[in-house]
C-alpha cells in the first residue's frame, strides 16, 4: 500500500506531529486525490481530544478536503485525472437503506463511514485530509467548480454544507427572517448563504466585535447577546434561528425570539447536555431541531450555489507546522473565519 506524509496525533493528550500513513491501493471505482488544502474544523479538535468519545489513534484529522484527481480506477465514470475535487465528512455509506436511497447518506441507518476517526465496512481505520493524498470511492467525491478557489472551497465541504442544508430544508429565502447565532467558521457561512438565498439576516453574537465583518458578509442586522435588551427587542422576530456555537446557551431565551411556527436549529455540538422549558415551545408552536451536514447530492448543489453567487469561505491559510497553534486559536475564537492548511508544506522541512 502507498505510504504518504501526514500530520497525526498519537493520543488525546498529544500534539499533532509529522508522520506517515498507508493509503489503500485504488480499486475499480476509486479516485486518488492529491490533496492541496484541508480545512481545520472545530470538530477536528473535539475528536483529536476524544471529547466525543474514545478516538481511533493514531488519528489524522481533516474532513474539508480540496485537491485534484491524480489517478482513477478502471471503472470510474464521474471523474478524470486533473479534475478539481473535494471530500467532505464521510467517505462511504451502506447505499441501501431508505436514507441513502433518498440521497441523505449523512443519516445512513447503518452508519456512514467518517472521513477520519472512523472505520470502513472492512474494519480499517480511516485517515483524513491532513495528508498529501487520499483514496475515495467516486460516489463520495464532489466536483469543485472553477469559480471557487481550492483553498476557499475546502471549508465548504463541512462548514458550507452544515449551514446550507438547514437553510434549504427550512426554506430560508425572500420574506423570511433568519438569525445566525455565532459568527465563526460555521456562522460566517450561514450569513453568506442565507443572504444569497434572499433572507433578511441577523447575527446574534456575544459582543459587537465582529459587527463590521457581519455586515460585509451580508448580515442586515447585528446584535450583542451579552446585552439583555437584545432579547427584549427581538422577541417574536424570527422564522428561523441557526445555532452554530459549541457551547451551552440559555435555550429558553433564544426560543423566545421565534415567531409563531418558528424553528431553532442546532448545528453546533456542545459536549454537555442542553436543557429548555417545554413552555418555550408550546407558547408559539415553536420547534427545536437539529441538522447534520448534507448528502452527496445536496453537497454538490451547495458547491454549485456558492460558485453561482461568487463566494467561498473566508480563510487564513497556514502551514502544516502551524496547526497545533491554530487549534489554540480556534478555541480562543481567534480566526476570521476558517483555518486552511496548505498541504504542500508537508513536503517541506519542518520549521520547528
N, C-alpha and C positions, 0 to 999 in steps of 0.2 A: 504494500500500500504506500502511496506517496506520503512523504514527510514534509510538512510545511511549517514555517515560522509562525508563532502565535504569542499572545500575551495571556498568561494563565495565572490563576491563584490556586495554591495548594490546600487552602482551608479557609474557613470563615474568618479567622483572625489574622490572615496573611495578606500582604500586599500582592498586587499583580506583578508578575515578573516575566521577562522574555523566556520563551520555551519553544518546544516543537510539539506538533501533534500529527497523528496519522489520519489522513482522509481516505475514504474508500475508493476503490477503483470504480470509475463510472460504468454504470450499466447501460442497457439499450435505450432507456428513457431518461437518462441523467444528463444534466447540464453542468459543466465545470465552469465556475465563475472565478476570475481573477478579481479579488476584492480591492477596490480603490478607496472606499470610505466606509466607516462604520460609526453610527451614532452612539452616543452614550446616554442610555435611558436610565431613569431613576430605578426602574425595576432591575437593571443590571446590579446596582448596589444592594438592593434587597436580597437578591439571590446569591450574590457573591458572599454576603454576610450571613446566609442561612436564616434570614428574617421571615421567610415564608415557608419554613420547614427545612429539613436537612438537605443540603445541596449535594450534587454529584461532583466530587473533586478527583483530580484537578479539573477546574472549570475555566472555560474560555467564553466569556460573555459576548454579547452583541447580537441584536436581532433587528438592527436597522442597517441593512447591508446594500451597498450600491457598487457596481462594478461592470465588467464586460465579460462576455462569453468567450472562453479560450478553447473549449472543445465540447463536442456533443456526442451523445450515444447514437448508435446506428439507426434507431427508430424515432429519434426526436423530430417533431414536426413544427413545433412552435417557435423555435429559436435557431439562429445561425451564429457561427463564430463572428465576433465583433459587435454583436448586439449589446446595447446598454440595458442592464437588467438589475433587478433588486430582489431581495429576500426579506420577508418580514418575520413575524413572531413564531411561525410554525412551518415545518418542512414536510409534513405528511399528515394524513388522517385516514379513517377507515374507508372512505369513499362509498360506503354502502348504506349508512344509517340515514334516517329521514332528513337530518340536518345537513349532512354532507351532500345529499342529492339535491337539496334546496339551495346549495351554494353558500351554506352557513357553516363552513368547515371549522370555524373557530369554536363552535359549540358541538363538535363531533361527540356522539354519545359514547364512543369507545375511548375517547380522549385523543386530541390531536398530539402530534409529536413536536415538542418545543424545539426551536432552532438551536438552543443550547440548554444545558442543565436538564435535559430530558433523555428519554430512552426511545429509540426506534422500536418498531414492532419486532425487529430482530434481536432486541435486547442490548444493542450497542448504545453507549452514551453519545449524545450529540454535543458538538462544539460549535461556538458561534463565530461572529464576524470580526473579533479582534485577532484576525489571522489573515494570511495572504491569499487563501483560496478556500472554496467550499464546493461541495458536490451536492446537487439538489435535483430531485425529480422535476421534470419540466412543468408538471401540473401545479407546482408551488413556487414557480418563478414568475416575477412580474416584469413587464416591459416598462422602462423609464423613458418618457417622451423626450425628444431633443430639446424642447423648450425649457426643461428644468435641468440645471447643472447637477452633476452627480453628487457633489458634496451637499448641496441644499436638498437633494431628493432623499438622501439616506434617512433622515428623521421622519419623513412621510410614511415610511414603512411600519412605524408604530405610532408615533405622536399624531401624524396626519390622519390615519385611518381610525384611531381611537376617538377622535373628535368628529370626523366625517360621518361615521356610522350612526351615532345617536342623533346628530343634527339632521341627517336624512330621514331616519326612522320616525322621529317626532316632528318632521315636516317643518323645519326652520325655513323661513322664506319671507317674501313680502307680506307685511301685515302682522308678522309675529315678533314679539318682544323676547329676546333671548339674553340671558345673563350667563357669563362665564366666571366661575369662582377660581381665582388664581391666574396669574399671568407668567407662567413658567414655560417649560418645554411643551406641555400639553396645551395650556391655556392660550398661548400665543397663536397656536394653530387653530384653536377654536374660534378666536376672534377673526382671523383671516377667512376661514371657511364660512362662518355664519354671515359675515359681511358680504362675501361673494355670492352667497345664496339669496341675499336681499333682505335679510332680517335686520331689525333695529337691535344693535348690540350694546350691552352694558358690561363693563368689567367690574367685578367685586373683588377687591384686593385689600390686604390688611392695612396698607398705607397708600398714599398717593405718589410714592417714589417713582413708579413706572407709568404715571399718567400720560406723559408725552409719548412714550412707546405705545401705549394702548391706542391713543388717537391715531398715531402713524400707521398702526396695523389695521385700523378700520373700525375701532370702537366709537360709538356715538356718545357714550357716557362712561364715566369712570368714578367709582365711589370707594371710600375707605371703610372697611368693615370694623375697624377699631373705633369708629365714631358711632355711638349709639343712635344718633339722629338718622343715620343711613337706613336703619331698619324701620324707622317710623315713616320716613319719606317714601320708601319704596314698597310699602306694604301693598299686597294685591296687584303687583305691577306686571309680572312676567308669565308668559305662556310656557317657557321652558328655561330651566336653570341646569347648567352642566357643571358639576363639581369636580375639579381636576386635582385638588390638593390631596396629599398623602398624610393628612393629619385629621384628628377628630374635631369636628365642628359642632356648634350648637344647632343641631338639625332643625329644631322647632323654630328658631329664629329665621332660618333660611326658607323653611316651608311656608312661613307667613308671607313671604314675598311673592308667592304664586297666585295667579288669578284663578278663577273658577276653572276646574278641569286641568289646571297646570301640572307639570311634571318636573321633579328634580331628579336628575340622572347622575349617579356616581360613576366616575371613571378612575378617579384616584383611589389608591388602595392603602389605607392606614393599616398598621399592624394590630391595632386594638379594636375591639367591637364598638360599633356605634349604637346610640340609643336615641329614641324620639318618643313623643307622646302621640298616641293614636288620635287624640283630638286635633292635632295639627293637620291630619289628613282629612278627617270626616267633615270638618267645617267648611271646606271648599271643594269637596270631591277631588282632592289633590292626590297625586301619585308619587311614590318614592320608588325609583327604579335603578337598575344598573346596566352597564353596557361594556362589552369587551371587544376590542379591535373590530375586525370585519373579515368576511370570507375573501377568497381569492378574486372572485368576480367583482365584488364591491371595492376591494383594494385597488384593482386596476382602474375601476371607474373613478376612484378618488385621485389617482395619479393623473389621469386624463383631465379631470376637473381642474386640478391645480395648474396643469400646463395651459389649459384654455384661459385661465384667469391670470396667468403670468406670475405665479409665485411658488416658492418652495419654503423651507424653514429658514428662520433667521439663525445663523450658526456662528460658532467660533471654532475654527479648525485648529487642532492640536496634534503634536507628535506622539508617538507611542510611549515615550518615556515621561509624558506629562499626565498620563491617565490617572495615576494614584492621587495626584494633586487635584485633578479635575473632579474626582469623586468627592473630595472635601469641599470643593467649591459648589458642587451641585447641592450638597446638604446645607450649605450656607446661602443658597439661592443667589449665588454669585456667578451668573451666566445669563447672557441675553442671546439666544434663549435655549440653545442646544449645542453641546459639545459634539464635534465630529472628528474622529481620528483619521488622520492621513495615513493609510496603511502602508504607503510606500516607505515610511520611516522605519518600518520593521526590517527593511533591507539594509538600513544604515547602522553604523556602530552605535552602541548605547552612549547616551550623553551623560549618564550619571551612574 
